[in-house]
């Protein structure tokens, strides 16, 4: 799905009270160019897109957030969930499980987040990244929910290839068995900082309880992982949101500030729960 550029122009005109000529002047193009774009959006260049969405962001209009709120109103019943997918480039063709890497948090799957900001933040370092708003119709599917707990920690470590020496452990085999027949997973998002903490647990440096409380301190919200094509068939892309560099920088700064706070919380949790809980070899 392409960015719905002309519709966004109409939204901005409504919000700012600008004419098409004024928008054209702001982004450095002619009214004739704007007319051509209205007739055929394929004539819009990447530079044109960047100029328009940069202008919108600088005028403090958060288009993606506006659209999120509108979609949440449109799909407000319990059977639908509005989610967000950050992509390193653009999604081409139909959604499929096979395009996903195997060493993600829960293996191959289509990953979405509950938070627009978090989803954008995860791809903000990539030059051609995109953000998608999706609608998930959950009826008729089987889900598995994880909290910030030992099971989640072990599953992340397993799918990330950190438990090879314990792969035949009864605990691991039972967890894998519990995943059979599942269409989608709801679980906390794990970032690089979380992987470092989980690695400390797997390496026997901290206990499961220390690890759990450290991870809680860095909580980034939940992700939905669609692990069957049946589940993915009930995911509909609603909107492709353009991420201009200034907006990406904004998300990256927010991420940096959040990490600084969470690092202090992790230090306290690590010290507070020292010696409590079990080490990895005791569990497996």
Phi and psi in degrees as a GROMACS rama.xvg file:
@    title "Ramachandran Plot"
@    xaxis  label "Phi"
@    yaxis  label "Psi"
@TYPE xy
-83.5894  161.478  UNK-2
-62.6801  133.963  UNK-3
-84.8246  75.9903  UNK-4
-63.0815  -51.2792  UNK-5
-66.6909  -34.7974  UNK-6
-62.3561  -38.3955  UNK-7
-65.5462  -35.7443  UNK-8
-61.1973  -42.7294  UNK-9
-65.1331  -37.8143  UNK-10
-62.9762  -45.8076  UNK-11
-65.4745  -40.0285  UNK-12
-59.9462  -41.4473  UNK-13
-65.5569  -42.5714  UNK-14
-73.4893  -36.7711  UNK-15
-102.375  -8.43539  UNK-16
66.7597  32.5786  UNK-17
-97.1989  149.659  UNK-18
-86.3355  167.096  UNK-19
-61.2097  -39.0013  UNK-20
-62.1251  -40.7272  UNK-21
-66.6959  -39.6353  UNK-22
-64.8808  -42.8122  UNK-23
-58.3282  -43.9303  UNK-24
-64.8011  -40.3277  UNK-25
-59.4057  -39.9117  UNK-26
-99.9494  4.08274  UNK-27
78.0781  36.9284  UNK-28
-131.56  172.507  UNK-29
-90.5044  161  UNK-30
-61.8119  -33.8261  UNK-31
-62.143  -39.1106  UNK-32
-63.8909  -42.6165  UNK-33
-60.2508  -40.2256  UNK-34
-63.6719  -39.58  UNK-35
-64.7755  -38.7272  UNK-36
-64.4076  -37.5419  UNK-37
-64.5566  -37.9632  UNK-38
-76.4373  -34.6521  UNK-39
-150.357  99.0307  UNK-40
-68.1891  -13.6283  UNK-41
-68.0486  -14.9827  UNK-42
-80.4451  -7.72641  UNK-43
-78.2283  129.181  UNK-44
-88.8018  165.867  UNK-45
-59.4844  -36.2484  UNK-46
-65.4933  -39.2767  UNK-47
-62.6023  -45.5367  UNK-48
-59.7636  -47.7627  UNK-49
-60.9157  -41.4288  UNK-50
-63.5084  -42.9188  UNK-51
-66.8426  -50.5336  UNK-52
-71.9129  -25.3791  UNK-53
-66.8007  -44.2877  UNK-54
-60.2782  -42.6059  UNK-55
-62.3599  -45.7156  UNK-56
-66.4403  -40.4686  UNK-57
-65.6291  -25.7388  UNK-58
-88.1388  12.2115  UNK-59
64.7912  29.242  UNK-60
-96.4291  120.867  UNK-61
-101.491  84.2932  UNK-62
-57.7711  -43.7199  UNK-63
-61.0437  -41.0905  UNK-64
-67.2131  -38.2121  UNK-65
-61.8443  -45.2963  UNK-66
-65.883  -38.8828  UNK-67
-55.977  -48.4095  UNK-68
-63.0061  -39.3199  UNK-69
-66.1228  -42.7603  UNK-70
-67.6047  -35.6395  UNK-71
-64.2678  -33.345  UNK-72
-71.4921  -37.7421  UNK-73
-69.0649  -34.2407  UNK-74
-118.326  63.4275  UNK-75
-93.9129  -3.97825  UNK-76
-79.9682  164.746  UNK-77
-68.5806  -17.9874  UNK-78
-85.0331  -8.47208  UNK-79
-119.502  143.235  UNK-80
-132.22  129.361  UNK-81
-87.6109  124.564  UNK-82
-130.204  177.067  UNK-83
-136.671  140.107  UNK-84
-125.738  121.458  UNK-85
-93.5835  126.166  UNK-86
-117.132  143.277  UNK-87
-68.1806  -28.0039  UNK-88
-129.821  -121.495  UNK-89
-126.666  151.956  UNK-90
-80.5002  123.633  UNK-91
-113.427  129.603  UNK-92
77.7613  -165.317  UNK-93
-73.6321  151.87  UNK-94
-69.4997  137.182  UNK-95
-147.856  145.225  UNK-96
-67.9083  -35.4485  UNK-97
-61.1636  -24.3594  UNK-98
-76.105  -10.8907  UNK-99
-81.7987  149.819  UNK-100
-71.637  152.899  UNK-101
-82.3996  -20.4313  UNK-102
-99.83  30.5429  UNK-103
-77.3708  -179.452  UNK-104
-51.024  -43.1001  UNK-105
-126.57  34.8442  UNK-106
77.4887  -154.383  UNK-107
-67.4384  139.448  UNK-108
170.904  171.672  UNK-109
-101.848  119.493  UNK-110
-102.976  130.607  UNK-111
-133.603  155.905  UNK-112
-116.305  159.358  UNK-113
-77.9457  -21.7887  UNK-114
-109.097  128.235  UNK-115
-60.5105  -46.5574  UNK-116
-62.3555  -44.2323  UNK-117
-64.9831  -40.9959  UNK-118
-64.4925  -40.7116  UNK-119
-68.6372  -38.04  UNK-120
-59.9483  -37.8076  UNK-121
-69.0975  -20.3632  UNK-122
-117.017  9.07409  UNK-123
-66.5744  -19.8876  UNK-124
-82.8745  -6.9057  UNK-125
-97.3856  132.771  UNK-126
-63.7309  -31.3439  UNK-127
-113.609  26.9524  UNK-128
-71.2076  157.847  UNK-129
-136.599  160.685  UNK-130
-123.055  134.198  UNK-131
-120.652  137.649  UNK-132
-97.7989  128.387  UNK-133
-126.938  154.946  UNK-134
-111.273  125.991  UNK-135
-110.467  121.54  UNK-136
-99.1204  107.734  UNK-137
-89.5114  -3.84271  UNK-138
-62.9379  139.023  UNK-139
79.7326  12.0229  UNK-140
-117.151  154.455  UNK-141
-103.19  127.885  UNK-142
-114.411  156.598  UNK-143
-129.068  124.414  UNK-144
-108.277  136.26  UNK-145
-121.311  140.914  UNK-146
-101.334  -173.474  UNK-147
-79.4778  85.1373  UNK-148
-144.694  -178.494  UNK-149
-60.4749  -42.7972  UNK-150
-59.0133  -44.3926  UNK-151
-63.2231  -43.787  UNK-152
-59.34  -43.9003  UNK-153
-68.3091  -38.6453  UNK-154
-66.6209  -41.5939  UNK-155
-59.7702  -47.4244  UNK-156
-62.7887  -39.5509  UNK-157
-64.8053  -51.6583  UNK-158
-69.4343  -22.4902  UNK-159
-86.1467  3.70362  UNK-160
78.997  23.412  UNK-161
-99.9662  2.09731  UNK-162
-123.642  32.7772  UNK-163
-57.5808  -40.0003  UNK-164
-72.8235  -13.944  UNK-165
-113.775  12.4026  UNK-166
-62.8143  -22.3861  UNK-167
-98.8541  9.22172  UNK-168
-64.0357  143.698  UNK-169
-57.9574  -40.8874  UNK-170
-60.9204  -45.4376  UNK-171
-67.5303  -44.3465  UNK-172
-61.7873  -37.454  UNK-173
-68.7494  -37.4338  UNK-174
-65.9625  -43.1112  UNK-175
-63.325  -40.6381  UNK-176
-61.8722  -37.2773  UNK-177
-68.1954  -13.8618  UNK-178
-89.7379  -10.3349  UNK-179
-67.0275  137.187  UNK-180
80.2773  3.73444  UNK-181
-83.3241  135.035  UNK-182
-91.8282  -36.6844  UNK-183
-150.889  156.353  UNK-184
-120.375  138.975  UNK-185
-114.029  120.864  UNK-186
-154.002  158.165  UNK-187
-59.7136  145.238  UNK-188
-72.3584  139.901  UNK-189
-117.074  126.55  UNK-190
-108.918  -173.507  UNK-191
-60.7046  -35.2512  UNK-192
-64.2861  -40.301  UNK-193
-66.1007  -39.3561  UNK-194
-61.0338  -37.7449  UNK-195
-62.7391  -41.5973  UNK-196
-66.9929  -43.9865  UNK-197
-62.3109  -38.8596  UNK-198
-60.3714  -39.1291  UNK-199
-62.6238  -36.9484  UNK-200
-67.7073  -47.1008  UNK-201
-63.9414  -34.4083  UNK-202
-80.6503  0.185027  UNK-203
80.3616  16.0955  UNK-204
-83.5128  -30.6151  UNK-205
-134.402  162.001  UNK-206
-84.1968  171.366  UNK-207
-63.7209  -35.8542  UNK-208
-70.3059  -41.3911  UNK-209
-59.4065  -45.842  UNK-210
-61.007  -45.8026  UNK-211
-59.6104  -45.4457  UNK-212
-72.9412  -32.1034  UNK-213
-65.9348  -41.2044  UNK-214
-68.0486  -36.38  UNK-215
-61.3638  -33.2745  UNK-216
-68.9077  -21.7376  UNK-217
-107.414  19.1997  UNK-218
-53.7031  126.593  UNK-219
-110.884  8.98506  UNK-220
94.8575  -176.762  UNK-221
-99.3324  154.898  UNK-222
-121.183  152.752  UNK-223
-109.072  127.14  UNK-224
-116.864  114.15  UNK-225
-91.4853  111.949  UNK-226
-107.709  -2.32648  UNK-227
-125.549  153.397  UNK-228
-66.447  -28.318  UNK-229
-60.2296  -46.4925  UNK-230
-64.6923  -42.1858  UNK-231
-65.6257  -28.2135  UNK-232
-67.3109  -15.3446  UNK-233
-103.042  15.7077  UNK-234
-107.299  123.963  UNK-235
-118.973  124.294  UNK-236
-74.9939  121.98  UNK-237
-96.2642  -35.4778  UNK-238
-154.611  136.184  UNK-239
-102.739  112.665  UNK-240
-96.7698  129.12  UNK-241
-78.2501  131.371  UNK-242
-107.446  102.945  UNK-243
-77.3002  156.652  UNK-244
-59.1039  -38.5853  UNK-245
-62.0951  -36.34  UNK-246
-70.3108  -39.744  UNK-247
-60.984  -43.1627  UNK-248
-60.8702  -37.1774  UNK-249
-62.0283  -45.31  UNK-250
-66.7695  -38.6228  UNK-251
-65.9767  -37.271  UNK-252
-66.2278  -40.2136  UNK-253
-62.5431  -39.4455  UNK-254
-63.5817  -42.6706  UNK-255
-62.0455  -44.667  UNK-256
-65.1214  -39.7961  UNK-257
-64.9796  -39.5088  UNK-258
-65.6857  -37.7453  UNK-259
-62.9428  -40.4613  UNK-260
-68.3541  -45.0969  UNK-261
-66.8376  -31.9557  UNK-262
-62.339  -38.7507  UNK-263
-65.9258  -40.7482  UNK-264
-63.3483  -39.1283  UNK-265
-63.5088  -43.1693  UNK-266
-59.4459  -42.8976  UNK-267
-67.0824  -44.5938  UNK-268
-63.5831  -38.7961  UNK-269
-62.8161  -41.4573  UNK-270
-75.3697  -42.179  UNK-271
-61.4142  -36.0415  UNK-272
-109.679  21.0827  UNK-273
-60.4201  130.763  UNK-274
83.0392  -8.15984  UNK-275
-94.9381  146.304  UNK-276
90.7069  -162.437  UNK-277
-122.835  148.865  UNK-278
-84.8346  163.828  UNK-279
-56.3345  -41.685  UNK-280
-70.052  -27.8006  UNK-281
-70.4682  -32.7554  UNK-282
-78.8738  -42.6675  UNK-283
